[in-house]
Each structure stands twice: as structure tokens, then as C-alpha cells.
Amino acid sequence: MKALFFLRHYNDIDHITPVISKWIDSGHTCDIVLIGNSRFKNDYRINFLKGLKGARMAYIADVLPPVEFVRWFFQTLILIRSLRRPFIGPIMKALEEFYDAKRRQPIWQSTARRLLSRTFKDNEGGVVVFDWIERNSSICVEWVKVVLSTARSMGLGTVSLPHGDSPHASQLIRRRELRLEPDTTFANAGIFDKVVVPNELCSVRFRPFMDNQKLAVLGSPRYCDEWLAKLATLMPPSPLTRSDSRLKIVMFLRKSNFSTFWEEVGEVVRIVAGFPGVELVIKPHTRGGWQQSLTKDVSLRRLPNVTVAGDIHSIYLMNWADVIIDLATSVVFEAVKANKPVLAADYLHAGRSALAEYMPEAELRCRDDVYKHMEKFLSHGCGSFYIEEHRQRFLNEMINVGDPDVLSRYVALLEGQIQPKPNQRQIHPSTADLAVA
């Protein structure tokens, strides 16, 4: 069986690479097309996929003719909502109105046909896979809709796979989100035949816009046992070395569009840095993290035991750390699996984290909690942090969904979307006429 996977950025690579790996291990083949920033071509997981027998990797600029790629990229650029900022925003809006949907349609159709026909030959069955597509996507929904409609006309299945694990148990988490109602950000998921989510917390986003036939809850491909075991063999050596500090802490930040109480985050940094023997590394989010006020605070950056991490992979930081302070990110799920203490700093942001919901013993509710935890870690070590019953429930419901064989479920779902097609014998008109006669 054959599949065509589209990958955009780190989230896609994190969550869909395990599925591609299992797809190939199951004896199938696939094409993988990178449609985001070209810098991801050198990611170690992309290099792993390149080496898989039966997988063909390409960057979209290398597949499309140069003029067609430039037009595709330009049309994508003018529809990206993140560029609707002061100064450049009105220009992008004017370009969108001039190059309206009617003008954009031919290039969308041409690129869709070219990409799909490159993978699926002569009435060949298969499945086309994107990640979650939303209104703020770096790849515009308008183009994805054309790809999917073209795929259906060719008899192909279409599936949306996850690019996250829902670190929040609440809904009103971003700036200017003030009404508790279904989030239309996720309404576009209905354009797929099947939408896959890792857990029930994620499913809440999509259920208002689709029925249970379309939505599948299959567990977390990124954090399941099978993939983490394989990932450990793929990662390059860590650039971090263990220092002689008594307690090593990493703080993971969210994207800038999430409501975060930055003044208090800075105070927590000062509390932690005030303990002798403590070393703190702050990890900004990979997308937009450097736009946050905390990473620009000169007084914090001058603290001798505080560092702001650059392009270091999160897993290296988690392996290095003794304790993690988290502002509701899913990256810390792996630390929970490893039984490493994660402090859910829910009072520093507007949301309720999944960690605090499942493991209230991990929640930070005030500065006193921060201080007391630091004292306890320094005097008694980092063991026996979780209530094990709580941790096991978290692992079962958020990652395994009842059964640790997560990746096999993903492959089975993709296989189920491929409709078998009989080999159709071409009949020449003269032969057909004879048959009728």
C-alpha cells in the first residue's frame, strides 16, 4: 500500500515520523514531501526517514517547476494570518484581494495534480496525509482543500494526523479568547475523511464539528513506548554536559500567543536562581519564543546561574535536567514517562494543564509552592514525586489509550482508508464495438 505524507514543521515531524516509520516497517511504501521551511531538511528525524527503504523524501521546491513553486509560495505567503501585523498586514491584505480565489485556483490545482500524480500512478489506490490543518496554519487551508478534493477524485483516502498532545485541560488559553464555545480554529478538520487525535482531551476540540465516524482516538505516536525506544537510537550525541551544580532545572515556555503572566514568570526565575547550587535553563518555544518579553529581560539573562537555551532539542534538556518547570507544553510528557519531576506552573498562565488535572501533586499554585519544592528537592532529592496511581492514569489515558501498541493502530487506520481498485483492462473502441455486436 502507498501513502503520501506532507510535513510542515517540528510538530509534524515529532508526531508523524513515528507513524511513517511504522508504515514502512509494515511493508508499505510512501512519499514524503516537506512543505515548510527548508531548514527542516537537515533534522535528524528527516535524515532517518530518508534512509528508510520504501520511503522517498523530497522538498516541495525540488518537485515543482521553479516558476510554479514561486507562484505557489507567493500565494501561500499572502494567505498566512501570522503576517497580518502592523505595516505589512495591509500590504498582504491588498495582495490577497488582488490575487483573489479565482486567480489562485489554477496554481492550486496544478500543484495538487503534479504532487498526487507523482506518487499515485495509473489508478493506483492510496492515502494522503496531512497534520491538523487550522485557520492559523503556515500552509493555507485553501490549498489543502484543493489537494484533498483532487485526491478524492482520484479515489484516494485523506487523513489528518495529530501534531500535538493537548497539554491543556481548559479551552480559553490564548490572548483574546473570551467566550467558552466551540473553537472554529478546528472546524477545517472536517475536510478530511478521517481525523486522528491522541487522546480524549484533544477530541473535545473537534467533536463539535464532526461525528464519531470521522474522529478516531488512537494514542500518542510521539510518546508511545515503541517510538521512544527507536528514537533513543537515532538521536545525535547531546551537546550538553553535566556540571557540578546540585540541582539542574529546565523551564519550558509556550508560544507568544498564549496568555502568560510574564512578570510572575520572571519572579519565579528569580526565586529559583536565588538558591545556591541551582542551575536554570529557560527554553523558549521553537516558534515565536524569542518574541516573548522574558527572553529579552537583561536582568534575568545576567543572573550567573540562568541560561536561555538556543536551538538545543528539548529532549537533550530533559535528559540533562533533574526537575522541569512547565507552562503547559506537551514536550514534558516524556519526562513524566521517565518518572522525572515536572512542576505544572499553572498559576503562571491562563490555562489549566493536563498535568495538573491528572496529577494535582505536580501543580504550582503560588510562589510559596515554588520555594518549598526547591527546598525539598535540594534537601531530599527528586524521588517519590508523583502519586503513582495518578501517573499511571495519565500515561494510560493521555498516551496509550488503553493499549501501548499505539503505532499499529495508526497503520491500521491508514490501511482502512485505502480502497482496493481492480486492475482495469483498457478496451479499444473497435473491441468494444465488437463486444456489443
C-alpha positions as CSV (number, residue, x, y, z in Angstrom):
1,M,0.0,0.0,0.0
2,K,1.1,3.6,-0.7
3,A,0.8,6.8,1.2
4,L,1.7,10.4,0.6
5,F,2.7,12.3,3.7
6,F,3.1,16.1,3.9
7,L,5.2,17.6,6.7
8,R,5.4,21.3,7.6
9,H,7.5,21.9,10.8
10,Y,8.8,20.4,14.1
11,N,5.3,19.4,15.4
12,D,4.6,17.4,12.3
13,I,8.0,15.8,12.3
14,D,7.6,14.9,16.0
15,H,4.2,13.3,15.7
16,I,4.1,11.9,12.2
17,T,7.6,10.5,11.8
18,P,6.7,7.6,14.2
19,V,3.7,6.7,12.0
20,I,5.8,6.8,8.8
21,S,8.4,4.6,10.4
22,K,5.8,2.0,11.4
23,W,4.1,2.3,8.0
24,I,7.4,1.3,6.3
25,D,8.0,-1.5,8.9
26,S,4.6,-2.9,8.0
27,G,5.8,-3.5,4.4
28,H,4.2,-0.4,2.7
29,T,5.8,2.4,0.7
30,C,5.3,6.2,0.8
31,D,6.4,9.6,-0.5
32,I,7.2,12.4,2.0
33,V,7.0,16.0,0.8
34,L,8.3,18.8,3.1
35,I,6.2,21.9,2.6
36,G,7.5,24.1,5.3
37,N,10.8,25.9,6.0
38,S,13.7,24.3,4.1
39,R,15.8,24.3,7.2
40,F,14.0,21.2,8.4
41,K,15.6,19.2,5.6
42,N,18.6,18.6,7.9
43,D,16.6,17.5,11.0
44,Y,17.9,14.1,12.3
45,R,14.5,12.6,12.1
46,I,14.2,13.6,8.4
47,N,17.6,12.0,7.8
48,F,16.3,8.9,9.4
49,L,13.2,8.9,7.1
50,K,15.5,9.4,4.1
51,G,17.3,6.2,4.9
52,L,14.1,4.0,5.1
53,K,13.8,1.6,2.2
54,G,10.4,2.2,0.6
55,A,10.3,5.9,1.6
56,R,11.0,8.7,-0.9
57,M,11.7,12.2,0.5
58,A,11.6,15.5,-1.3
59,Y,11.3,19.2,-0.6
60,I,8.4,20.8,-2.5
61,A,10.7,23.2,-4.3
62,D,12.6,20.2,-5.7
63,V,9.3,18.7,-7.0
64,L,7.6,21.6,-8.6
65,P,9.0,23.5,-11.6
66,P,10.7,26.7,-10.4
67,V,8.0,29.1,-11.7
68,E,5.2,27.0,-10.3
69,F,6.9,26.8,-6.9
70,V,7.4,30.6,-6.8
71,R,3.7,31.1,-7.6
72,W,2.7,28.5,-5.0
73,F,4.9,30.0,-2.3
74,F,3.7,33.6,-3.1
75,Q,0.0,32.6,-2.8
76,T,0.7,30.7,0.4
77,L,2.5,33.7,1.8
78,I,-0.3,36.2,1.2
79,L,-2.8,33.9,3.0
80,I,-0.8,33.3,6.2
81,R,-2.6,35.0,9.0
82,S,0.5,35.4,11.1
83,L,1.8,38.0,8.7
84,R,-1.3,40.3,9.3
85,R,0.7,42.6,11.5
86,P,1.1,46.4,11.5
87,F,2.8,47.8,8.5
88,I,3.0,44.5,6.5
89,G,-0.6,43.5,7.2
90,P,-2.4,45.9,4.9
91,I,0.0,45.0,2.1
92,M,-0.7,41.3,2.5
93,K,-4.4,42.0,2.6
94,A,-4.3,44.1,-0.6
95,L,-2.3,41.3,-2.3
96,E,-4.9,38.8,-1.2
97,E,-7.7,40.9,-2.6
98,F,-5.9,41.4,-5.9
99,Y,-4.9,37.8,-6.3
100,D,-8.4,36.6,-5.3
101,A,-9.6,33.0,-5.0
102,K,-10.4,32.8,-8.7
103,R,-6.8,33.8,-9.7
104,R,-5.3,31.5,-7.1
105,Q,-7.2,28.4,-8.2
106,P,-5.2,27.4,-11.3
107,I,-1.9,27.2,-9.4
108,W,-3.5,25.3,-6.5
109,Q,-5.0,22.8,-9.0
110,S,-1.8,22.4,-11.0
111,T,0.4,21.8,-7.9
112,A,-2.1,19.4,-6.4
113,R,-2.3,17.3,-9.6
114,R,1.5,17.3,-10.0
115,L,2.2,16.1,-6.5
116,L,-0.5,13.5,-6.4
117,S,0.2,12.0,-9.9
118,R,3.9,11.8,-8.9
119,T,3.0,9.4,-6.1
120,F,0.0,7.6,-7.4
121,K,0.2,6.1,-10.8
122,D,-2.4,4.7,-13.2
123,N,-5.5,4.3,-11.0
124,E,-3.3,3.3,-8.0
125,G,-5.0,3.4,-4.6
126,G,-3.5,5.1,-1.6
127,V,-4.0,7.6,1.2
128,V,-3.0,11.3,1.5
129,V,-1.9,12.5,5.0
130,F,-1.5,16.0,6.4
131,D,-1.4,17.0,10.1
132,W,-4.1,19.1,11.7
133,I,-4.9,22.0,9.5
134,E,-6.3,25.1,11.1
135,R,-7.0,28.7,10.2
136,N,-3.6,29.8,11.5
137,S,-1.7,27.2,9.6
138,S,1.6,28.1,8.0
139,I,0.2,26.2,4.9
140,C,-3.1,27.8,3.8
141,V,-6.3,25.8,4.1
142,E,-7.4,26.9,0.7
143,W,-4.6,24.9,-1.0
144,V,-5.1,21.8,1.3
145,K,-8.8,21.7,0.3
146,V,-7.8,21.6,-3.4
147,V,-5.3,18.8,-2.7
148,L,-7.9,16.8,-0.8
149,S,-10.7,17.3,-3.4
150,T,-8.3,16.3,-6.2
151,A,-7.2,13.2,-4.1
152,R,-10.8,12.1,-3.7
153,S,-11.5,12.5,-7.4
154,M,-8.6,10.0,-7.9
155,G,-10.2,7.6,-5.4
156,L,-7.6,8.3,-2.6
157,G,-8.3,8.4,1.1
158,T,-7.5,11.5,3.1
159,V,-6.4,11.5,6.8
160,S,-5.4,14.2,9.3
161,L,-2.9,13.0,11.8
162,P,-2.0,14.9,15.1
163,H,0.7,17.4,15.6
164,G,0.1,17.7,19.4
165,D,-1.0,16.0,22.6
166,S,-3.2,18.7,24.2
167,P,-1.2,19.9,27.2
168,H,-4.3,21.9,28.3
169,A,-7.4,20.6,30.1
170,S,-9.1,24.0,29.5
171,Q,-10.1,25.9,26.4
172,L,-9.7,29.7,27.0
173,I,-5.9,29.8,26.9
174,R,-4.9,32.3,24.2
175,R,-5.0,36.1,24.1
176,R,-8.4,37.5,23.4
177,E,-10.2,34.1,23.8
178,L,-13.1,35.3,26.0
179,R,-16.1,33.1,25.1
180,L,-16.4,29.4,26.1
181,E,-17.7,28.0,22.9
182,P,-16.6,25.6,20.1
183,D,-13.3,26.9,18.7
184,T,-13.8,27.3,14.9
185,T,-10.0,27.0,14.6
186,F,-10.6,23.3,14.3
187,A,-13.6,23.3,12.1
188,N,-11.5,22.9,9.0
189,A,-10.7,19.3,10.1
190,G,-14.0,18.3,8.6
191,I,-12.4,18.4,5.1
192,F,-10.6,15.1,5.8
193,D,-12.2,11.6,5.6
194,K,-10.7,10.8,9.0
195,V,-9.2,12.9,11.8
196,V,-7.0,11.3,14.3
197,V,-6.4,12.6,17.9
198,P,-4.1,11.1,20.5
199,N,-6.5,11.3,23.5
200,E,-9.9,12.4,24.7
201,L,-8.7,15.8,25.8
202,C,-7.8,16.5,22.2
203,S,-11.0,15.1,20.9
204,V,-13.0,17.9,22.6
205,R,-11.6,20.4,20.1
206,F,-13.0,18.5,17.1
207,R,-16.3,16.9,18.3
208,P,-18.5,20.0,17.7
209,F,-17.6,19.8,14.0
210,M,-17.8,16.1,13.1
211,D,-19.3,12.8,14.2
212,N,-17.7,9.8,15.8
213,Q,-17.4,8.1,12.5
214,K,-14.9,10.6,11.3
215,L,-12.9,11.1,14.6
216,A,-10.5,8.4,15.9
217,V,-8.7,8.4,19.3
218,L,-5.6,6.3,18.9
219,G,-3.0,7.4,21.4
220,S,0.2,9.4,21.2
221,P,2.6,8.3,18.4
222,R,5.3,10.7,19.7
223,Y,5.4,9.4,23.3
224,C,4.4,5.7,22.9
225,D,7.0,3.1,24.1
226,E,7.8,1.7,20.7
227,W,8.8,5.1,19.2
228,L,10.7,6.3,22.2
229,A,12.8,3.2,22.2
230,K,13.6,3.7,18.5
231,L,14.2,7.5,18.9
232,A,16.8,6.8,21.5
233,T,18.9,5.0,18.9
234,L,18.6,7.8,16.3
235,M,19.4,11.0,18.3
236,P,22.8,12.5,17.8
237,P,25.0,12.9,20.9
238,S,23.8,15.6,23.3
239,P,25.7,18.9,23.2
240,L,25.1,19.3,27.0
241,T,27.5,18.2,29.7
242,R,26.7,17.6,33.3
243,S,28.1,20.4,35.6
244,D,28.7,20.2,39.3
245,S,25.5,22.1,40.2
246,R,23.4,20.4,42.9
247,L,20.0,20.8,41.1
248,K,19.5,21.3,37.4
249,I,16.2,22.8,36.3
250,V,14.7,23.5,32.8
251,M,11.8,25.8,32.3
252,F,9.7,25.3,29.1
253,L,7.8,28.3,27.8
254,R,4.8,28.4,25.5
255,K,4.3,30.3,22.2
256,S,3.7,34.0,22.4
257,N,0.0,33.9,21.5
258,F,-0.8,32.0,24.8
259,S,-1.8,34.2,27.7
260,T,1.2,34.1,30.1
261,F,1.8,36.3,33.1
262,W,5.3,37.3,32.3
263,E,6.0,39.4,35.3
264,E,5.4,36.5,37.6
265,V,7.4,34.1,35.4
266,G,10.3,36.4,35.9
267,E,9.7,36.3,39.7
268,V,9.8,32.5,39.6
269,V,13.1,32.6,37.8
270,R,14.5,34.9,40.5
271,I,13.2,32.6,43.3
272,V,14.8,29.5,41.7
273,A,18.0,31.3,40.8
274,G,18.3,32.5,44.5
275,F,19.0,29.0,45.8
276,P,22.7,28.2,45.9
277,G,23.8,25.2,43.8
278,V,20.8,25.5,41.4
279,E,21.3,25.9,37.6
280,L,18.3,27.0,35.5
281,V,17.9,26.8,31.7
282,I,15.0,28.6,30.1
283,K,13.8,27.0,26.8
284,P,11.7,29.4,24.6
285,H,9.2,27.8,22.2
286,T,10.6,26.9,18.8
287,R,8.1,29.1,17.0
288,G,7.9,32.7,18.3
289,G,9.7,32.1,21.6
290,W,12.1,34.9,21.1
291,Q,9.3,37.4,20.8
292,Q,8.5,36.9,24.4
293,S,9.4,39.6,27.0
294,L,11.1,37.1,29.3
295,T,13.8,36.1,26.8
296,K,14.7,39.9,26.4
297,D,14.9,40.7,30.1
298,V,18.5,41.7,30.6
299,S,18.3,41.5,34.4
300,L,17.4,37.8,34.1
301,R,20.0,37.0,31.5
302,R,22.7,38.5,33.7
303,L,22.0,36.0,36.6
304,P,25.1,33.8,36.7
305,N,23.1,30.5,37.1
306,V,20.4,31.3,34.4
307,T,20.8,30.5,30.7
308,V,18.4,30.9,27.8
309,A,18.7,27.9,25.5
310,G,19.0,28.3,21.8
311,D,18.4,25.6,19.2
312,I,19.0,22.7,21.6
313,H,16.5,19.9,21.2
314,S,14.1,19.7,24.1
315,I,14.9,16.0,24.7
316,Y,18.5,16.9,25.5
317,L,17.4,19.5,28.0
318,M,15.0,17.0,29.7
319,N,17.7,14.3,29.9
320,W,20.1,16.9,31.4
321,A,17.6,18.3,34.0
322,D,16.8,16.9,37.4
323,V,13.5,18.9,37.5
324,I,11.3,20.6,34.9
325,I,9.1,23.7,35.3
326,D,6.4,23.6,32.7
327,L,4.0,26.3,31.4
328,A,1.7,23.7,29.8
329,T,3.6,22.1,27.0
330,S,3.3,18.5,25.7
331,V,7.1,18.2,25.4
332,V,7.2,17.3,29.1
333,F,5.1,14.2,28.7
334,E,8.3,12.2,28.0
335,A,9.7,13.4,31.4
336,V,6.5,12.1,33.1
337,K,7.0,8.7,31.4
338,A,10.6,8.7,32.8
339,N,9.2,9.5,36.3
340,K,11.1,12.8,36.4
341,P,9.5,15.6,38.4
342,V,7.6,18.1,36.3
343,L,6.2,21.2,38.1
344,A,3.0,22.3,36.4
345,A,3.2,26.1,36.8
346,D,-0.5,26.7,36.1
347,Y,-0.6,30.0,38.1
348,L,1.8,31.5,35.5
349,H,-0.7,31.2,32.6
350,A,-4.4,31.4,31.8
351,G,-4.9,27.7,31.2
352,R,-5.4,24.5,33.2
353,S,-2.7,22.0,32.3
354,A,-3.4,18.3,31.7
355,L,-0.5,17.5,34.1
356,A,-2.2,19.4,37.0
357,E,-5.6,17.9,36.0
358,Y,-4.3,14.3,36.3
359,M,-1.5,14.9,38.9
360,P,-2.5,17.7,41.3
361,E,0.6,16.9,43.3
362,A,2.6,18.5,40.5
363,E,0.8,21.8,40.4
364,L,2.4,25.1,41.4
365,R,-0.3,27.5,42.7
366,C,1.8,30.3,44.2
367,R,5.3,31.4,44.9
368,D,5.3,29.6,48.2
369,D,4.9,26.3,46.3
370,V,7.9,27.1,44.1
371,Y,10.1,27.9,47.2
372,K,9.0,24.8,49.1
373,H,9.6,22.5,46.2
374,M,13.1,23.9,45.7
375,E,13.9,23.4,49.3
376,K,12.6,19.8,49.2
377,F,14.5,18.9,46.0
378,L,17.7,20.2,47.4
379,S,17.4,18.6,50.8
380,H,15.7,15.3,50.0
381,G,16.4,14.7,46.3
382,C,13.9,14.2,43.4
383,G,12.5,10.8,44.0
384,S,8.9,9.9,45.0
385,F,7.5,13.0,43.4
386,Y,4.3,11.6,41.8
387,I,1.4,9.6,43.3
388,E,1.9,6.6,41.1
389,E,-1.8,5.9,40.7
390,H,-2.2,9.4,39.2
391,R,0.8,9.0,36.9
392,Q,-0.3,5.6,35.6
393,R,-3.8,7.1,34.8
394,F,-2.1,9.9,32.9
395,L,0.0,7.5,30.9
396,N,-2.9,5.2,30.1
397,E,-5.4,7.9,29.1
398,M,-3.1,10.5,27.5
399,I,-0.5,8.3,25.8
400,N,-1.5,4.7,25.5
401,V,-5.3,5.0,25.4
402,G,-5.7,1.6,27.0
403,D,-3.1,-0.3,24.9
404,P,0.6,0.6,24.4
405,D,0.6,-0.8,20.8
406,V,-0.2,2.7,19.5
407,L,1.6,2.7,16.2
408,S,-0.1,-0.4,14.9
409,R,-3.5,1.3,15.4
410,Y,-2.3,4.2,13.2
411,V,-1.2,1.9,10.4
412,A,-4.4,0.0,10.6
413,L,-6.4,3.2,10.2
414,L,-4.4,4.4,7.2
415,E,-4.8,1.0,5.6
416,G,-8.5,1.2,6.2
417,Q,-8.7,4.4,4.1
418,I,-7.2,2.8,1.0
419,Q,-9.9,1.4,-1.3
420,P,-8.8,-1.6,-3.3
421,K,-9.1,-0.9,-7.1
422,P,-9.4,-3.7,-9.6
423,N,-6.9,-3.6,-12.5
424,Q,-9.0,-2.2,-15.3
425,R,-8.2,-3.6,-18.7
426,Q,-8.2,-0.9,-21.4
427,I,-10.7,-1.7,-24.2
428,H,-10.2,-0.2,-27.6
429,P,-13.3,1.3,-29.2
430,S,-13.2,-1.3,-32.0
431,T,-13.0,-4.2,-29.5
432,A,-15.9,-2.6,-27.5
433,D,-18.0,-2.3,-30.7
434,L,-17.4,-6.0,-31.4
435,A,-18.4,-7.0,-27.9
436,V,-21.7,-5.1,-28.3
437,A,-22.3,-6.6,-31.7
